[in-house]
């Protein structure tokens, strides 16, 4: 029988709750139990660990992604103009300008890809650290294990949803504790908008790749480059939201770590232990 509260996990208590919802989840592994704490409540050699340094690195790299996208848009629009001139069959011989413009655009695309790859690696490291921290802050709301904070990005189809489930658990578990000892409600609008834009960029990349692969004529090339510029613009917006998401979640964990490291959700009365 499924848990009567979350409708996801198997019920284990007489009142129909799972181990998460009933507060009877097994204790944290020894390497994740907070012991000695340093300034600000961060663990010394144990969990939780500060995500601040990684967050600044990710923020800087996301800024680099934005910069490379802007340059690529300018280069792509220039190349698009060259193809449009060629499609119009101007006598000035625009075809001679295509190789150099195309080479510049390809070079900038490689720089884009490199910046995106490095940013992705650092982002996943930061994401995994915040997930491990959330396990200490409040394990009762974590729907996915810490390993999915890394592996969830690489599973086909599931990567459209699994990382969001991980992020949702981190966001909820990292919420600061209120005056009455309960978890404060933090709006999920930023989390939802960031994830929606991320999915939109994945879909737009698929569309632009297909358009470029099927482009044969100059007019088709120009159209494909317009789609690429639009996809890059969408990626810029997604990167801005990613920066806001990283900064907001890091601030939440900093505030949460400064508080007592006790579960934000008290056990359900009457649950069997």
DRENPA-3360 file (N, C-alpha, C; in nm, 2 decimals, always signed):
BEGIN
1 = XXXXXXXX = +0.08/-0.12/+0.00/+0.00/+0.00/+0.00/+0.09/+0.12/+0.00 ~ +0.05/+0.22/-0.08/+0.13/+0.35/-0.09/+0.10/+0.44/+0.04 ~ +0.19/+0.52/+0.07/+0.18/+0.61/+0.18/+0.06/+0.70/+0.15 ~ -0.02/+0.72/+0.25/-0.14/+0.80/+0.24/-0.11/+0.95/+0.23 ~ +0.01/+0.99/+0.26/+0.05/+1.13/+0.25/+0.12/+1.17/+0.12 ~ +0.23/+1.10/+0.09/+0.30/+1.14/-0.03/+0.26/+1.06/-0.16 ~ +0.20/+0.95/-0.14/+0.15/+0.86/-0.25/+0.27/+0.82/-0.34 ~ +0.39/+0.81/-0.28/+0.50/+0.77/-0.36/+0.57/+0.64/-0.31;
9 = XXXXXXXX = +0.59/+0.64/-0.17/+0.66/+0.53/-0.11/+0.57/+0.43/-0.04 ~ +0.62/+0.32/+0.00/+0.54/+0.22/+0.06/+0.51/+0.25/+0.21 ~ +0.38/+0.23/+0.25/+0.35/+0.26/+0.39/+0.40/+0.15/+0.48 ~ +0.46/+0.20/+0.59/+0.52/+0.10/+0.69/+0.46/+0.11/+0.83 ~ +0.38/+0.21/+0.85/+0.32/+0.23/+0.99/+0.17/+0.20/+0.99 ~ +0.12/+0.18/+1.10/-0.02/+0.14/+1.11/-0.11/+0.25/+1.06 ~ -0.07/+0.37/+1.07/-0.16/+0.48/+1.02/-0.13/+0.51/+0.87 ~ -0.06/+0.42/+0.80/-0.05/+0.43/+0.65/+0.05/+0.53/+0.60;
17 = XXXXXXXX = +0.16/+0.56/+0.68/+0.27/+0.65/+0.64/+0.39/+0.57/+0.61 ~ +0.48/+0.63/+0.52/+0.61/+0.57/+0.48/+0.71/+0.62/+0.59 ~ +0.83/+0.57/+0.57/+0.94/+0.61/+0.67/+0.97/+0.76/+0.66 ~ +0.96/+0.82/+0.54/+0.98/+0.96/+0.53/+0.88/+1.04/+0.60 ~ +0.75/+1.02/+0.57/+0.64/+1.10/+0.62/+0.62/+1.07/+0.77 ~ +0.66/+0.96/+0.82/+0.63/+0.92/+0.96/+0.74/+0.96/+1.05 ~ +0.86/+1.00/+0.99/+0.97/+1.04/+1.07/+1.05/+0.92/+1.12 ~ +1.03/+0.80/+1.07/+1.10/+0.68/+1.11/+1.21/+0.64/+1.02;
25 = XXXXXXXX = +1.25/+0.73/+0.93/+1.36/+0.70/+0.84/+1.49/+0.66/+0.92 ~ +1.57/+0.56/+0.88/+1.69/+0.53/+0.95/+1.78/+0.65/+0.97 ~ +1.86/+0.65/+1.07/+1.95/+0.76/+1.10/+2.05/+0.79/+0.98 ~ +2.10/+0.91/+0.98/+2.20/+0.94/+0.88/+2.33/+0.86/+0.89 ~ +2.40/+0.83/+0.78/+2.53/+0.76/+0.79/+2.62/+0.84/+0.88 ~ +2.72/+0.77/+0.94/+2.81/+0.84/+1.03/+2.88/+0.95/+0.97 ~ +2.92/+0.94/+0.84/+3.00/+1.04/+0.77/+2.92/+1.17/+0.74 ~ +2.78/+1.16/+0.76/+2.70/+1.28/+0.73/+2.64/+1.34/+0.86;
33 = XXXXXXXX = +2.67/+1.28/+0.97/+2.62/+1.34/+1.10/+2.70/+1.46/+1.14 ~ +2.64/+1.57/+1.17/+2.72/+1.69/+1.20/+2.78/+1.67/+1.34 ~ +2.91/+1.70/+1.35/+2.99/+1.68/+1.47/+3.03/+1.82/+1.51 ~ +3.16/+1.84/+1.50/+3.22/+1.97/+1.53/+3.18/+2.07/+1.43 ~ +3.14/+2.19/+1.46/+3.10/+2.29/+1.37/+3.20/+2.41/+1.37 ~ +3.22/+2.47/+1.26/+3.31/+2.59/+1.25/+3.22/+2.72/+1.24 ~ +3.28/+2.83/+1.20/+3.21/+2.95/+1.19/+3.09/+2.94/+1.10 ~ +2.98/+3.00/+1.14/+2.85/+2.99/+1.06/+2.78/+2.86/+1.07;
41 = XXXXXXXX = +2.83/+2.77/+1.15/+2.75/+2.64/+1.16/+2.80/+2.53/+1.07 ~ +2.90/+2.56/+0.98/+2.94/+2.46/+0.88/+3.02/+2.36/+0.95 ~ +3.01/+2.23/+0.90/+3.09/+2.12/+0.96/+3.24/+2.14/+0.93 ~ +3.31/+2.08/+1.02/+3.46/+2.08/+1.00/+3.50/+1.94/+0.96 ~ +3.52/+1.92/+0.83/+3.55/+1.78/+0.78/+3.43/+1.69/+0.77 ~ +3.32/+1.73/+0.81/+3.19/+1.65/+0.80/+3.09/+1.73/+0.73 ~ +2.97/+1.67/+0.72/+2.86/+1.74/+0.66/+2.77/+1.81/+0.76 ~ +2.71/+1.93/+0.73/+2.71/+1.99/+0.60/+2.84/+2.07/+0.57;
49 = XXXXXXXX = +2.86/+2.09/+0.44/+2.98/+2.16/+0.40/+2.93/+2.29/+0.32 ~ +3.01/+2.39/+0.33/+2.97/+2.52/+0.27/+2.97/+2.51/+0.12 ~ +2.86/+2.55/+0.05/+2.85/+2.56/-0.09/+2.89/+2.69/-0.15 ~ +2.94/+2.78/-0.06/+2.96/+2.92/-0.10/+3.06/+2.93/-0.21 ~ +3.18/+2.87/-0.19/+3.29/+2.88/-0.28/+3.25/+2.83/-0.42 ~ +3.18/+2.71/-0.42/+3.14/+2.65/-0.55/+3.03/+2.74/-0.61 ~ +2.95/+2.80/-0.53/+2.84/+2.89/-0.59/+2.90/+3.01/-0.66 ~ +3.01/+3.06/-0.61/+3.07/+3.18/-0.67/+3.14/+3.13/-0.80;
57 = XXXXXXXX = +3.20/+3.01/-0.80/+3.26/+2.96/-0.92/+3.16/+2.94/-1.03 ~ +3.05/+2.88/-0.99/+2.94/+2.85/-1.09/+2.88/+2.98/-1.14 ~ +2.86/+3.08/-1.05/+2.81/+3.21/-1.10/+2.90/+3.28/-1.20 ~ +3.04/+3.27/-1.17/+3.13/+3.33/-1.27/+3.13/+3.26/-1.40 ~ +3.12/+3.13/-1.40/+3.12/+3.05/-1.52/+2.99/+3.07/-1.60 ~ +2.88/+3.08/-1.53/+2.75/+3.11/-1.59/+2.76/+3.25/-1.66 ~ +2.83/+3.34/-1.60/+2.85/+3.47/-1.66/+2.94/+3.46/-1.79 ~ +3.03/+3.36/-1.79/+3.11/+3.34/-1.91/+3.02/+3.28/-2.02;
65 = XXXXXXXX = +2.93/+3.19/-1.98/+2.84/+3.13/-2.08/+2.76/+3.24/-2.14 ~ +2.71/+3.34/-2.06/+2.63/+3.45/-2.11/+2.71/+3.53/-2.21 ~ +2.84/+3.56/-2.18/+2.92/+3.64/-2.26/+2.95/+3.57/-2.40 ~ +2.98/+3.44/-2.39/+3.01/+3.36/-2.52/+2.88/+3.35/-2.60 ~ +2.76/+3.34/-2.54/+2.64/+3.34/-2.61/+2.61/+3.47/-2.68 ~ +2.64/+3.58/-2.62/+2.63/+3.71/-2.68/+2.72/+3.73/-2.80 ~ +2.84/+3.69/-2.79/+2.93/+3.70/-2.90/+2.89/+3.61/-3.01 ~ +2.84/+3.49/-2.98/+2.80/+3.39/-3.08/+2.68/+3.44/-3.15;
73 = XXXXXXXX = +2.59/+3.52/-3.08/+2.47/+3.57/-3.15/+2.51/+3.68/-3.25 ~ +2.61/+3.76/-3.21/+2.65/+3.86/-3.31/+2.72/+3.80/-3.43 ~ +2.80/+3.70/-3.40/+2.87/+3.63/-3.51/+2.77/+3.55/-3.60 ~ +2.67/+3.49/-3.54/+2.57/+3.41/-3.61/+2.48/+3.50/-3.70 ~ +2.45/+3.62/-3.65/+2.37/+3.71/-3.73/+2.45/+3.77/-3.84 ~ +2.58/+3.79/-3.82/+2.66/+3.84/-3.93/+2.67/+3.73/-4.04 ~ +2.69/+3.60/-4.00/+2.69/+3.50/-4.10/+2.56/+3.48/-4.17 ~ +2.45/+3.50/-4.09/+2.32/+3.50/-4.15/+2.30/+3.60/-4.26;
81 = XXXXXXXX = +2.35/+3.72/-4.24/+2.35/+3.83/-4.34/+2.43/+3.79/-4.46 ~ +2.54/+3.73/-4.44/+2.62/+3.68/-4.56/+2.54/+3.58/-4.64 ~ +2.48/+3.49/-4.57/+2.40/+3.39/-4.65/+2.28/+3.45/-4.72 ~ +2.22/+3.55/-4.65/+2.10/+3.61/-4.72/+2.15/+3.69/-4.84 ~ +2.26/+3.75/-4.83/+2.32/+3.82/-4.95/+2.34/+3.72/-5.07 ~ +2.39/+3.60/-5.03/+2.42/+3.50/-5.13/+2.29/+3.45/-5.19 ~ +2.19/+3.44/-5.10/+2.05/+3.39/-5.15/+1.99/+3.49/-5.25 ~ +2.02/+3.62/-5.22/+1.97/+3.73/-5.31/+2.05/+3.74/-5.44;
89 = XXXXXXXX = +2.16/+3.67/-5.45/+2.24/+3.66/-5.57/+2.30/+3.80/-5.60 ~ +2.35/+3.87/-5.50/+2.41/+4.00/-5.53/+2.54/+3.98/-5.61 ~ +2.57/+4.07/-5.70/+2.68/+4.06/-5.79/+2.81/+4.10/-5.72 ~ +2.80/+4.14/-5.60/+2.93/+4.18/-5.52/+3.01/+4.06/-5.48 ~ +2.95/+3.94/-5.50/+3.02/+3.81/-5.47/+3.03/+3.79/-5.32 ~ +2.91/+3.78/-5.25/+2.92/+3.76/-5.11/+2.96/+3.62/-5.08 ~ +2.96/+3.53/-5.18/+3.00/+3.39/-5.15/+3.15/+3.38/-5.10 ~ +3.23/+3.48/-5.14/+3.37/+3.48/-5.10/+3.38/+3.51/-4.95;
97 = XXXXXXXX = +3.28/+3.57/-4.89/+3.28/+3.60/-4.75/+3.23/+3.49/-4.66 ~ +3.17/+3.39/-4.72/+3.11/+3.28/-4.64/+3.21/+3.20/-4.56 ~ +3.32/+3.15/-4.63/+3.42/+3.07/-4.55/+3.47/+3.13/-4.43 ~ +3.52/+3.26/-4.44/+3.57/+3.33/-4.32/+3.47/+3.35/-4.21 ~ +3.35/+3.39/-4.25/+3.24/+3.41/-4.15/+3.20/+3.28/-4.09 ~ +3.20/+3.18/-4.17/+3.16/+3.05/-4.12/+3.27/+2.99/-4.02 ~ +3.39/+3.01/-4.06/+3.50/+2.97/-3.97/+3.50/+3.04/-3.84 ~ +3.47/+3.17/-3.84/+3.47/+3.25/-3.71/+3.35/+3.20/-3.63;
105 = XXXXXXXX = +3.24/+3.17/-3.69/+3.12/+3.13/-3.62/+3.15/+2.99/-3.56 ~ +3.21/+2.90/-3.63/+3.24/+2.77/-3.58/+3.34/+2.77/-3.46 ~ +3.43/+2.86/-3.47/+3.53/+2.88/-3.36/+3.46/+2.93/-3.23 ~ +3.37/+3.02/-3.25/+3.30/+3.07/-3.13/+3.20/+2.97/-3.08 ~ +3.15/+2.88/-3.16/+3.06/+2.78/-3.12/+3.14/+2.68/-3.03 ~ +3.26/+2.65/-3.07/+3.35/+2.56/-2.99/+3.38/+2.62/-2.86 ~ +3.40/+2.75/-2.86/+3.43/+2.82/-2.73/+3.30/+2.81/-2.64 ~ +3.18/+2.83/-2.70/+3.06/+2.82/-2.63/+3.04/+2.68/-2.57;
113 = XXXXXXXX = +3.07/+2.58/-2.64/+3.06/+2.44/-2.60/+3.15/+2.41/-2.48 ~ +3.28/+2.46/-2.49/+3.37/+2.44/-2.38/+3.33/+2.51/-2.25 ~ +3.28/+2.64/-2.27/+3.24/+2.71/-2.15/+3.12/+2.64/-2.09 ~ +3.03/+2.59/-2.17/+2.91/+2.52/-2.12/+2.95/+2.40/-2.05 ~ +3.04/+2.32/-2.10/+3.08/+2.19/-2.04/+3.15/+2.22/-1.90 ~ +3.24/+2.31/-1.90/+3.31/+2.34/-1.77/+3.20/+2.39/-1.67 ~ +3.11/+2.48/-1.71/+3.01/+2.53/-1.62/+2.92/+2.41/-1.57 ~ +2.89/+2.32/-1.66/+2.80/+2.21/-1.62/+2.87/+2.12/-1.51;
121 = XXXXXXXX = +3.00/+2.10/-1.53/+3.07/+2.02/-1.43/+3.07/+2.08/-1.29 ~ +3.10/+2.21/-1.29/+3.10/+2.29/-1.16/+2.96/+2.29/-1.10 ~ +2.86/+2.31/-1.19/+2.72/+2.32/-1.14/+2.68/+2.19/-1.07 ~ +2.72/+2.08/-1.13/+2.68/+1.95/-1.08/+2.75/+1.92/-0.95 ~ +2.88/+1.97/-0.93/+2.95/+1.96/-0.81/+2.88/+2.04/-0.70 ~ +2.84/+2.16/-0.73/+2.77/+2.24/-0.64/+2.63/+2.18/-0.60 ~ +2.56/+2.13/-0.70/+2.43/+2.07/-0.69/+2.44/+1.95/-0.59 ~ +2.54/+1.87/-0.61/+2.56/+1.75/-0.53/+2.59/+1.79/-0.38;
129 = XXXXXXXX = +2.67/+1.89/-0.37/+2.70/+1.94/-0.23/+2.58/+1.99/-0.16 ~ +2.50/+2.07/-0.23/+2.37/+2.12/-0.16/+2.28/+2.00/-0.13 ~ +2.28/+1.90/-0.22/+2.19/+1.78/-0.19/+2.24/+1.71/-0.06 ~ +2.37/+1.69/-0.05/+2.42/+1.63/+0.07/+2.39/+1.71/+0.20 ~ +2.40/+1.84/+0.18/+2.37/+1.93/+0.29/+2.22/+1.92/+0.33 ~ +2.14/+1.91/+0.23/+1.99/+1.90/+0.26/+1.96/+1.77/+0.33 ~ +2.04/+1.67/+0.31/+2.02/+1.54/+0.38/+2.04/+1.56/+0.53 ~ +2.13/+1.65/+0.56/+2.15/+1.68/+0.70/+2.05/+1.77/+0.76;
137 = XXXXXXXX = +2.01/+1.87/+0.68/+1.91/+1.97/+0.73/+1.78/+1.91/+0.75 ~ +1.73/+1.83/+0.66/+1.59/+1.77/+0.67/+1.58/+1.65/+0.57 ~ +1.62/+1.53/+0.62/+1.61/+1.42/+0.53/+1.47/+1.37/+0.50 ~ +1.37/+1.42/+0.57/+1.23/+1.37/+0.55/+1.17/+1.42/+0.42 ~ +1.22/+1.52/+0.36/+1.16/+1.57/+0.24/+1.24/+1.54/+0.11 ~ +1.35/+1.46/+0.13/+1.43/+1.43/+0.01/+1.37/+1.31/-0.06 ~ +1.32/+1.33/-0.19/+1.25/+1.23/-0.26/+1.35/+1.15/-0.34 ~ +1.47/+1.20/-0.37/+1.57/+1.13/-0.45/+1.70/+1.12/-0.37;
145 = XXXXXXXX = +1.78/+1.01/-0.39/+1.90/+1.00/-0.32/+2.01/+1.09/-0.37 ~ +2.12/+1.12/-0.29/+2.22/+1.21/-0.33/+2.29/+1.17/-0.47 ~ +2.29/+1.04/-0.50/+2.35/+1.00/-0.62/+2.28/+1.06/-0.74 ~ +2.15/+1.08/-0.73/+2.07/+1.13/-0.84/+2.10/+1.28/-0.87 ~ +2.17/+1.35/-0.77/+2.21/+1.49/-0.80/+2.31/+1.49/-0.91 ~ +2.38/+1.38/-0.93/+2.48/+1.37/-1.04/+2.42/+1.29/-1.16 ~ +2.38/+1.16/-1.12/+2.33/+1.07/-1.23/+2.21/+1.11/-1.30 ~ +2.12/+1.19/-1.23/+1.99/+1.23/-1.29/+2.01/+1.31/-1.41;
153 = XXXXXXXX = +2.12/+1.38/-1.43/+2.14/+1.46/-1.54/+2.17/+1.38/-1.67 ~ +2.21/+1.26/-1.65/+2.27/+1.18/-1.76/+2.18/+1.06/-1.81 ~ +2.07/+1.05/-1.74/+1.97/+0.94/-1.78/+1.88/+0.99/-1.89 ~ +1.88/+0.94/-2.01/+1.79/+0.99/-2.11/+1.64/+0.99/-2.07 ~ +1.57/+1.09/-2.11/+1.43/+1.11/-2.08/+1.41/+1.14/-1.93 ~ +1.47/+1.06/-1.84/+1.45/+1.09/-1.70/+1.52/+1.22/-1.66 ~ +1.62/+1.26/-1.74/+1.69/+1.39/-1.71/+1.60/+1.51/-1.73 ~ +1.48/+1.49/-1.78/+1.39/+1.60/-1.80/+1.31/+1.62/-1.67;
161 = XXXXXXXX = +1.32/+1.53/-1.57/+1.24/+1.54/-1.45/+1.32/+1.51/-1.32 ~ +1.41/+1.41/-1.33/+1.48/+1.37/-1.20/+1.56/+1.48/-1.14 ~ +1.64/+1.56/-1.21/+1.71/+1.67/-1.14/+1.61/+1.77/-1.07 ~ +1.50/+1.79/-1.13/+1.40/+1.88/-1.07/+1.35/+1.83/-0.94 ~ +1.33/+1.70/-0.93/+1.28/+1.63/-0.81/+1.39/+1.65/-0.70 ~ +1.51/+1.63/-0.74/+1.63/+1.65/-0.65/+1.63/+1.79/-0.60 ~ +1.62/+1.89/-0.70/+1.62/+2.03/-0.66/+1.51/+2.07/-0.57 ~ +1.39/+2.01/-0.59/+1.27/+2.04/-0.51/+1.30/+2.00/-0.37;
169 = XXXXXXXX = +1.36/+1.88/-0.35/+1.39/+1.83/-0.21/+1.49/+1.92/-0.15 ~ +1.60/+1.96/-0.22/+1.70/+2.05/-0.17/+1.64/+2.18/-0.13 ~ +1.55/+2.24/-0.21/+1.49/+2.37/-0.19/+1.41/+2.36/-0.06 ~ +1.33/+2.25/-0.05/+1.24/+2.24/+0.07/+1.32/+2.21/+0.20 ~ +1.42/+2.12/+0.19/+1.50/+2.09/+0.30/+1.59/+2.20/+0.35 ~ +1.62/+2.29/+0.26/+1.71/+2.40/+0.30/+1.64/+2.52/+0.35 ~ +1.51/+2.52/+0.36/+1.44/+2.63/+0.41/+1.47/+2.66/+0.55 ~ +1.49/+2.78/+0.59/+1.53/+2.82/+0.73/+1.42/+2.78/+0.83;
177 = XXXXXXXX = +1.46/+2.76/+0.95/+1.36/+2.72/+1.05/+1.30/+2.85/+1.11 ~ +1.16/+2.85/+1.12/+1.09/+2.97/+1.17/+1.10/+2.98/+1.32 ~ +1.04/+3.09/+1.38/+1.04/+3.11/+1.52/+0.98/+3.00/+1.60 ~ +0.88/+2.93/+1.54/+0.81/+2.82/+1.61/+0.88/+2.69/+1.59 ~ +0.99/+2.68/+1.53/+1.06/+2.56/+1.51/+1.03/+2.48/+1.39 ~ +0.93/+2.53/+1.31/+0.90/+2.46/+1.18/+0.96/+2.52/+1.06 ~ +0.96/+2.44/+0.95/+1.02/+2.49/+0.83/+0.94/+2.60/+0.77 ~ +1.01/+2.71/+0.73/+0.94/+2.82/+0.67/+0.91/+2.79/+0.52;
185 = XXXXXXXX = +0.80/+2.84/+0.47/+0.76/+2.82/+0.33/+0.84/+2.92/+0.24 ~ +0.92/+2.87/+0.15/+0.99/+2.95/+0.05/+0.93/+2.93/-0.08 ~ +0.88/+3.04/-0.15/+0.81/+3.02/-0.28/+0.91/+2.95/-0.38 ~ +0.84/+2.87/-0.46/+0.92/+2.79/-0.56/+0.92/+2.85/-0.70 ~ +0.88/+2.98/-0.71/+0.87/+3.04/-0.85/+1.00/+3.04/-0.92 ~ +1.11/+3.08/-0.85/+1.24/+3.08/-0.91/+1.29/+2.94/-0.95 ~ +1.27/+2.85/-0.87/+1.30/+2.71/-0.90/+1.23/+2.66/-1.03 ~ +1.10/+2.69/-1.03/+1.01/+2.64/-1.14/+1.05/+2.71/-1.27;
193 = XXXXXXXX = +1.07/+2.84/-1.26/+1.10/+2.92/-1.39/+1.24/+2.88/-1.44 ~ +1.34/+2.86/-1.35/+1.47/+2.81/-1.39/+1.46/+2.68/-1.46 ~ +1.39/+2.58/-1.41/+1.38/+2.45/-1.47/+1.30/+2.46/-1.60 ~ +1.20/+2.54/-1.61/+1.12/+2.55/-1.73/+1.21/+2.60/-1.84 ~ +1.29/+2.70/-1.81/+1.38/+2.76/-1.91/+1.49/+2.66/-1.95 ~ +1.54/+2.58/-1.86/+1.64/+2.48/-1.89/+1.58/+2.38/-1.99 ~ +1.46/+2.33/-1.96/+1.39/+2.24/-2.06/+1.37/+2.30/-2.19 ~ +1.33/+2.43/-2.19/+1.31/+2.50/-2.32/+1.44/+2.51/-2.40;
201 = XXXXXXXX = +1.56/+2.53/-2.33/+1.68/+2.54/-2.40/+1.72/+2.40/-2.46 ~ +1.69/+2.29/-2.39/+1.72/+2.16/-2.44/+1.64/+2.13/-2.57 ~ +1.51/+2.17/-2.57/+1.42/+2.15/-2.68/+1.47/+2.24/-2.80 ~ +1.50/+2.37/-2.77/+1.55/+2.46/-2.88/+1.68/+2.41/-2.94 ~ +1.77/+2.35/-2.86/+1.89/+2.30/-2.92/+1.86/+2.18/-3.01 ~ +1.76/+2.10/-2.98/+1.73/+1.99/-3.07/+1.67/+2.05/-3.20 ~ +1.59/+2.15/-3.19/+1.53/+2.21/-3.31/+1.63/+2.27/-3.40 ~ +1.72/+2.35/-3.34/+1.82/+2.42/-3.42/+1.92/+2.32/-3.48;
209 = XXXXXXXX = +1.96/+2.21/-3.41/+2.05/+2.11/-3.47/+1.98/+2.04/-3.59 ~ +1.85/+2.01/-3.58/+1.78/+1.95/-3.69/+1.77/+2.05/-3.81 ~ +1.75/+2.18/-3.78/+1.74/+2.28/-3.89/+1.88/+2.29/-3.96 ~ +1.98/+2.29/-3.88/+2.12/+2.31/-3.94/+2.15/+2.18/-4.03 ~ +2.12/+2.07/-3.98/+2.15/+1.94/-4.05/+2.08/+1.93/-4.18 ~ +1.96/+1.99/-4.19/+1.88/+1.98/-4.31/+1.89/+2.10/-4.41 ~ +1.98/+2.20/-4.37/+1.99/+2.32/-4.44/+2.09/+2.30/-4.56 ~ +2.04/+2.32/-4.68/+2.12/+2.30/-4.80/+2.14/+2.43/-4.88;
217 = XXXXXXXX = +2.03/+2.50/-4.90/+2.03/+2.62/-4.97/+2.07/+2.74/-4.89 ~ +2.12/+2.85/-4.94/+2.16/+2.97/-4.87/+2.04/+3.02/-4.78 ~ +1.92/+3.03/-4.84/+1.80/+3.08/-4.76/+1.78/+2.99/-4.64 ~ +1.79/+2.86/-4.66/+1.77/+2.76/-4.54/+1.88/+2.78/-4.44 ~ +2.01/+2.81/-4.48/+2.11/+2.84/-4.39/+2.09/+2.96/-4.31 ~ +2.04/+3.06/-4.38/+2.00/+3.19/-4.31/+1.90/+3.17/-4.20 ~ +1.79/+3.09/-4.24/+1.68/+3.06/-4.15/+1.73/+2.98/-4.03 ~ +1.82/+2.88/-4.05/+1.88/+2.80/-3.94/+1.96/+2.89/-3.85;
225 = XXXXXXXX = +2.04/+2.98/-3.90/+2.12/+3.07/-3.81/+2.03/+3.16/-3.73 ~ +1.91/+3.20/-3.78/+1.82/+3.28/-3.71/+1.77/+3.20/-3.59 ~ +1.74/+3.07/-3.61/+1.70/+2.98/-3.50/+1.81/+2.97/-3.40 ~ +1.93/+2.95/-3.44/+2.04/+2.94/-3.35/+2.06/+3.06/-3.26 ~ +2.05/+3.18/-3.32/+2.05/+3.31/-3.25/+1.94/+3.31/-3.14 ~ +1.82/+3.27/-3.18/+1.71/+3.27/-3.09/+1.74/+3.17/-2.97 ~ +1.79/+3.05/-3.00/+1.83/+2.96/-2.90/+1.93/+3.01/-2.81 ~ +2.03/+3.08/-2.86/+2.13/+3.14/-2.77/+2.07/+3.25/-2.68;
233 = XXXXXXXX = +1.98/+3.32/-2.73/+1.92/+3.43/-2.65/+1.84/+3.36/-2.54 ~ +1.77/+3.25/-2.57/+1.70/+3.17/-2.47/+1.79/+3.12/-2.36 ~ +1.91/+3.07/-2.41/+2.01/+3.02/-2.31/+2.06/+3.13/-2.22 ~ +2.07/+3.25/-2.27/+2.11/+3.36/-2.19/+2.01/+3.38/-2.07 ~ +1.88/+3.38/-2.11/+1.78/+3.40/-2.00/+1.79/+3.28/-1.90 ~ +1.80/+3.16/-1.95/+1.81/+3.05/-1.86/+1.94/+3.06/-1.77 ~ +2.05/+3.11/-1.83/+2.17/+3.12/-1.75/+2.15/+3.23/-1.64 ~ +2.08/+3.34/-1.67/+2.05/+3.44/-1.57/+1.96/+3.38/-1.46;
241 = XXXXXXXX = +1.86/+3.30/-1.49/+1.78/+3.24/-1.39/+1.86/+3.14/-1.31 ~ +1.95/+3.07/-1.38/+2.04/+2.97/-1.31/+2.12/+3.04/-1.20 ~ +2.18/+3.16/-1.24/+2.25/+3.24/-1.14/+2.17/+3.27/-1.02 ~ +2.05/+3.32/-1.05/+1.96/+3.36/-0.94/+1.92/+3.24/-0.85 ~ +1.90/+3.12/-0.91/+1.87/+3.00/-0.84/+1.99/+2.96/-0.75 ~ +2.11/+2.96/-0.81/+2.23/+2.92/-0.73/+2.25/+3.01/-0.61 ~ +2.24/+3.14/-0.64/+2.26/+3.24/-0.53/+2.15/+3.22/-0.42 ~ +2.02/+3.21/-0.46/+1.92/+3.20/-0.36/+1.93/+3.07/-0.28;
249 = XXXXXXXX = +1.96/+2.96/-0.34/+1.97/+2.83/-0.27/+2.09/+2.83/-0.18 ~ +2.20/+2.89/-0.22/+2.32/+2.90/-0.14/+2.29/+2.99/-0.02 ~ +2.22/+3.10/-0.03/+2.18/+3.18/+0.08/+2.10/+3.11/+0.18 ~ +2.00/+3.03/+0.13/+1.91/+2.95/+0.21/+2.00/+2.85/+0.30 ~ +2.09/+2.79/+0.24/+2.17/+2.69/+0.31/+2.27/+2.76/+0.41 ~ +2.32/+2.88/+0.37/+2.40/+2.95/+0.47/+2.32/+2.98/+0.59 ~ +2.19/+3.03/+0.57/+2.11/+3.07/+0.68/+2.07/+2.94/+0.76 ~ +2.04/+2.83/+0.69/+2.00/+2.71/+0.76/+2.11/+2.65/+0.84;
257 = XXXXXXXX = +2.24/+2.66/+0.79/+2.35/+2.60/+0.86/+2.38/+2.68/+0.99 ~ +2.35/+2.81/+0.99/+2.37/+2.89/+1.11/+2.27/+2.86/+1.22 ~ +2.16/+2.79/+1.18/+2.07/+2.75/+1.29/+2.10/+2.62/+1.34 ~ +2.03/+2.57/+1.44/+2.05/+2.44/+1.50/+2.03/+2.33/+1.39 ~ +2.11/+2.23/+1.38/+2.10/+2.13/+1.28/+2.01/+2.02/+1.33 ~ +1.88/+2.05/+1.34/+1.78/+1.96/+1.38/+1.68/+1.95/+1.26 ~ +1.61/+1.84/+1.24/+1.51/+1.83/+1.14/+1.41/+1.94/+1.15 ~ +1.37/+2.01/+1.04/+1.27/+2.11/+1.04/+1.13/+2.06/+1.06;
265 = XXXXXXXX = +1.11/+1.94/+1.03/+0.98/+1.88/+1.04/+0.98/+1.78/+1.16 ~ +0.90/+1.81/+1.26/+0.90/+1.72/+1.38/+0.83/+1.58/+1.34 ~ +0.87/+1.48/+1.41/+0.81/+1.35/+1.38/+0.66/+1.35/+1.40 ~ +0.59/+1.27/+1.32/+0.44/+1.26/+1.33/+0.40/+1.20/+1.46 ~ +0.31/+1.26/+1.54/+0.27/+1.19/+1.67/+0.21/+1.06/+1.64 ~ +0.25/+0.96/+1.73/+0.19/+0.83/+1.72/+0.26/+0.74/+1.62 ~ +0.36/+0.79/+1.55/+0.44/+0.70/+1.46/+0.52/+0.60/+1.53 ~ +0.52/+0.48/+1.48/+0.60/+0.37/+1.55/+0.74/+0.38/+1.52;
273 = X = +0.83/+0.36/+1.62/+0.97/+0.38/+1.60/+1.04/+0.25/+1.64;
% end
